[in-house]
Amino acid sequence: MARQNDEFISIFNEIYPNLCRFLECLIGERSSAQDVAQESFLRLYRFGLYRLPSGEARFWLYRVARNLALNELEKKRTRAKHFERVVEAFSAAPPNPEEAFAQSERRQKVISLMESLPEDQRAALLLREQEEMSYSQIARVLNVSESKIKSDIFRARSSLRARWDEMSNKTARTS
């Protein structure tokens, strides 16, 4: 029992911060992300780490956490809650107010663009870019085929690129 607890603690310490970051980007709130991450670990503890094949805990946790996050997002949609932020900060504060304003506008554009993506594309792209998972790892987490993951990531990137260009062109025309 002590060995299993030590293994669980080790997995928690290794995975929890990244799982929270992934969930925060998916849900948009740090506190909700932490709640979902904790619930995911609680479910793993109840399920029993010993019941999973060796090395599968990470994928199991991300899959459970994603499903719980989808439930949370659905609750928020019914309460008309908006996606507030993707990440707290992309980089250090710019040295002058003009750059700070430009960076703030870019951040808002990125948040808006990410918000507009379908959930499956957003989750796949976040796991790829933020968690640096391979296509096969993402497919295991999201429980879909690797070809669907490749397609979702391609579509998400294409959509983001096209919408970014469209927004940039509109801004340039009005200036």
C-alpha positions as CSV (number, residue, x, y, z in Angstrom):
1,M,0.0,0.0,0.0
2,A,2.8,2.4,0.9
3,R,4.5,1.6,-2.4
4,Q,1.3,2.4,-4.3
5,N,0.9,5.7,-2.4
6,D,4.5,6.6,-3.2
7,E,3.9,5.9,-6.9
8,F,0.7,8.0,-6.8
9,I,2.5,10.9,-5.2
10,S,5.3,10.7,-7.7
11,I,2.8,10.7,-10.6
12,F,0.9,13.6,-9.0
13,N,4.0,15.7,-8.6
14,E,5.1,15.0,-12.2
15,I,1.7,15.5,-14.0
16,Y,-0.4,17.9,-11.9
17,P,1.3,21.2,-12.9
18,N,1.0,20.5,-16.7
19,L,-2.5,19.1,-16.3
20,C,-3.6,22.3,-14.6
21,R,-2.0,24.4,-17.3
22,F,-3.7,22.4,-20.0
23,L,-7.0,22.6,-18.2
24,E,-6.6,26.3,-17.6
25,C,-6.2,26.9,-21.3
26,L,-9.2,24.7,-22.1
27,I,-11.5,26.0,-19.4
28,G,-10.2,29.5,-19.1
29,E,-10.1,29.7,-15.3
30,R,-7.2,28.7,-13.0
31,S,-9.5,27.7,-10.0
32,S,-11.8,25.6,-12.2
33,A,-8.8,24.0,-13.8
34,Q,-7.3,23.1,-10.5
35,D,-10.6,21.7,-9.3
36,V,-10.9,19.5,-12.4
37,A,-7.3,18.4,-12.1
38,Q,-7.8,17.4,-8.5
39,E,-11.0,15.6,-9.3
40,S,-9.1,13.7,-12.0
41,F,-6.5,12.6,-9.5
42,L,-9.2,11.7,-7.0
43,R,-10.8,9.5,-9.7
44,L,-7.4,7.9,-10.4
45,Y,-6.9,7.2,-6.8
46,R,-10.3,5.6,-6.4
47,F,-9.9,3.7,-9.7
48,G,-6.6,2.3,-8.5
49,L,-3.3,3.1,-10.2
50,Y,-2.4,-0.6,-10.1
51,R,-5.3,-1.3,-12.5
52,L,-3.7,0.7,-15.3
53,P,-0.9,-0.7,-17.5
54,S,2.5,0.7,-16.7
55,G,3.0,4.2,-18.2
56,E,-0.7,4.8,-18.9
57,A,-1.5,7.0,-15.9
58,R,-0.7,10.2,-17.8
59,F,-2.9,9.4,-20.7
60,W,-5.7,8.2,-18.4
61,L,-5.5,11.4,-16.4
62,Y,-5.6,13.7,-19.4
63,R,-8.5,11.8,-20.9
64,V,-10.5,12.0,-17.6
65,A,-9.6,15.6,-17.1
66,R,-10.6,16.5,-20.6
67,N,-14.0,14.9,-20.2
68,L,-14.5,16.6,-16.8
69,A,-13.5,19.9,-18.4
70,L,-16.0,19.4,-21.2
71,N,-18.7,19.0,-18.5
72,E,-17.5,22.2,-16.8
73,L,-17.5,24.1,-20.1
74,E,-21.0,23.0,-20.8
75,K,-22.1,24.2,-17.4
76,K,-20.5,27.5,-18.0
77,R,-22.1,27.9,-21.4
78,T,-25.5,27.4,-19.9
79,R,-24.7,30.2,-17.4
80,A,-23.5,32.3,-20.3
81,K,-19.9,32.3,-18.9
82,H,-17.3,33.4,-21.4
83,F,-13.8,32.0,-21.9
84,E,-11.7,34.7,-20.1
85,R,-8.1,33.9,-20.9
86,V,-5.8,31.3,-22.4
87,V,-2.7,32.0,-20.4
88,E,-1.7,34.7,-17.9
89,A,1.2,36.1,-19.8
90,F,3.0,35.2,-23.0
91,S,6.2,37.1,-22.1
92,A,7.7,39.7,-19.8
93,A,6.1,43.1,-19.7
94,P,7.1,45.2,-22.7
95,P,9.3,48.2,-22.0
96,N,6.9,51.0,-23.1
97,P,3.1,51.6,-23.0
98,E,2.7,51.4,-26.8
99,E,4.2,47.9,-26.9
100,A,2.2,46.9,-23.8
101,F,-1.0,48.0,-25.6
102,A,-0.1,46.2,-28.8
103,Q,0.8,43.0,-26.8
104,S,-2.5,43.3,-25.0
105,E,-4.4,43.6,-28.2
106,R,-2.5,40.6,-29.7
107,R,-3.3,38.5,-26.6
108,Q,-7.0,39.4,-26.8
109,K,-7.0,38.4,-30.5
110,V,-5.4,35.1,-29.7
111,I,-7.9,34.4,-26.9
112,S,-10.7,35.3,-29.2
113,L,-9.3,33.1,-32.0
114,M,-8.7,30.1,-29.7
115,E,-12.2,30.6,-28.3
116,S,-13.7,30.3,-31.8
117,L,-12.1,26.9,-32.5
118,P,-14.2,23.8,-32.0
119,E,-13.3,22.1,-28.7
120,D,-11.8,19.0,-30.3
121,Q,-9.4,21.2,-32.4
122,R,-8.6,23.5,-29.5
123,A,-7.8,20.5,-27.2
124,A,-5.6,18.8,-29.8
125,L,-3.7,22.0,-30.6
126,L,-3.2,22.8,-26.9
127,L,-1.8,19.3,-26.2
128,R,0.5,19.5,-29.2
129,E,1.8,23.1,-28.7
130,Q,1.6,23.5,-24.9
131,E,2.2,19.9,-23.7
132,E,4.4,19.0,-26.7
133,M,2.7,15.6,-27.0
134,S,3.1,13.5,-30.1
135,Y,0.2,12.9,-32.4
136,S,-0.1,9.3,-31.1
137,Q,0.0,10.5,-27.5
138,I,-2.8,13.1,-28.2
139,A,-4.8,10.4,-29.9
140,R,-4.6,8.3,-26.8
141,V,-5.6,11.2,-24.5
142,L,-8.5,12.2,-26.6
143,N,-9.4,8.6,-27.5
144,V,-9.6,9.2,-31.3
145,S,-7.5,8.1,-34.3
146,E,-4.1,9.7,-35.0
147,S,-5.3,10.8,-38.4
148,K,-8.2,12.7,-36.8
149,I,-5.7,14.4,-34.5
150,K,-3.5,15.4,-37.5
151,S,-6.6,16.7,-39.3
152,D,-7.8,18.6,-36.3
153,I,-4.4,20.3,-35.7
154,F,-4.1,21.1,-39.3
155,R,-7.6,22.6,-39.4
156,A,-7.0,24.5,-36.2
157,R,-3.7,26.0,-37.4
158,S,-5.2,26.9,-40.8
159,S,-8.3,28.5,-39.2
160,L,-6.2,30.5,-36.8
161,R,-3.9,31.6,-39.5
162,A,-6.8,32.7,-41.8
163,R,-8.6,34.4,-39.1
164,W,-5.5,36.2,-37.9
165,D,-4.8,37.4,-41.4
166,E,-8.4,38.5,-41.7
167,M,-8.3,40.4,-38.4
168,S,-4.9,42.0,-39.4
169,N,-6.2,43.1,-42.8
170,K,-9.3,44.7,-41.2
171,T,-7.1,46.5,-38.7
172,A,-4.8,47.7,-41.5
173,R,-7.8,49.0,-43.6
174,T,-9.3,51.0,-40.8
175,S,-6.0,52.6,-39.8
